[in-house]
Amino acid sequence: MKYKVAAPYIELYSGVLILTKEQAAVRAHNLRKVKGGYEIVRPVQFKCGEEIGYDGELTLELAEAFGIEKPGKKNPSEQSVQTSAQDQ
């Protein structure tokens, strides 16, 4: 999936990236070319505004760095309601 970095910078430790030739060239010593992109072999950083394709675990911290609304965040009206008298 393609993301735009919203944080001042991010550092990625694992996953597969889809990058432009220019992005890959400056990080070549930390990446390994694989089918469909570049596998991260050592941490890589990206600055605010850079667009990257990322196929890896999307943690809460990383989602925030990409400017994505917190996953799993529920509207207060959608919170669970006890439907059983048990455990009161």
C-alpha positions as CSV (number, residue, x, y, z in Angstrom):
1,M,0.0,0.0,0.0
2,K,1.2,3.5,-0.8
3,Y,1.7,6.0,2.1
4,K,2.9,9.6,2.5
5,V,5.0,10.2,5.6
6,A,3.3,12.8,7.9
7,A,5.7,12.6,10.8
8,P,9.0,14.6,10.8
9,Y,10.6,11.3,9.9
10,I,10.1,7.5,10.2
11,E,12.4,4.6,10.6
12,L,11.5,1.2,9.3
13,Y,13.1,-2.0,10.4
14,S,11.4,-4.7,8.4
15,G,9.0,-5.2,5.4
16,V,9.1,-4.7,1.7
17,L,9.2,-1.3,0.2
18,I,8.2,0.0,-3.2
19,L,10.4,3.0,-4.0
20,T,11.5,5.2,-6.8
21,K,14.9,4.6,-8.3
22,E,16.2,7.7,-6.5
23,Q,14.8,6.6,-3.1
24,A,16.3,3.2,-3.5
25,A,19.7,4.5,-4.7
26,V,20.4,6.5,-1.5
27,R,19.3,3.6,0.7
28,A,20.8,0.8,-1.4
29,H,23.2,-0.3,1.4
30,N,20.2,-1.1,3.6
31,L,18.0,-2.8,1.1
32,R,17.9,-6.0,-1.0
33,K,16.2,-6.1,-4.3
34,V,13.4,-8.7,-4.3
35,K,10.5,-9.4,-6.7
36,G,8.0,-6.6,-6.2
37,G,10.3,-4.1,-4.4
38,Y,13.1,-3.8,-1.9
39,E,13.4,-5.8,1.3
40,I,14.7,-3.9,4.4
41,V,17.8,-5.6,5.7
42,R,18.9,-2.7,7.9
43,P,16.8,0.2,9.2
44,V,15.9,2.9,6.7
45,Q,14.5,6.4,7.3
46,F,12.2,8.6,5.3
47,K,11.4,12.3,5.9
48,C,8.1,14.0,6.0
49,G,6.4,14.3,2.6
50,E,8.1,11.2,1.0
51,E,5.8,8.7,-0.6
52,I,6.6,5.1,-0.2
53,G,5.0,1.7,-0.8
54,Y,5.1,-0.4,2.3
55,D,4.2,-4.0,2.8
56,G,4.8,-4.9,6.4
57,E,3.3,-4.7,9.8
58,L,1.4,-1.5,10.3
59,T,1.7,-0.7,14.0
60,L,-0.2,2.1,15.7
61,E,2.9,4.2,15.9
62,L,3.6,3.7,12.2
63,A,0.0,4.4,11.2
64,E,0.2,7.7,13.1
65,A,3.5,8.5,11.3
66,F,1.7,8.0,8.0
67,G,-1.2,10.2,9.1
68,I,-3.7,7.4,9.2
69,E,-6.5,7.6,11.8
70,K,-5.8,5.3,14.8
71,P,-6.9,1.8,13.7
72,G,-9.6,0.3,15.9
73,K,-10.6,3.7,17.3
74,K,-14.3,3.5,18.0
75,N,-16.9,6.1,18.1
76,P,-18.2,6.4,21.8
77,S,-21.7,5.5,20.6
78,E,-20.3,2.2,19.1
79,Q,-18.7,1.0,22.3
80,S,-19.7,-2.4,23.6
81,V,-22.7,-2.7,25.9
82,Q,-23.3,-5.4,28.5
83,T,-26.2,-7.5,27.3
84,S,-26.2,-10.0,30.1
85,A,-27.2,-9.5,33.8
86,Q,-24.4,-11.9,34.6
87,D,-21.2,-10.2,36.1
88,Q,-23.0,-7.2,37.4
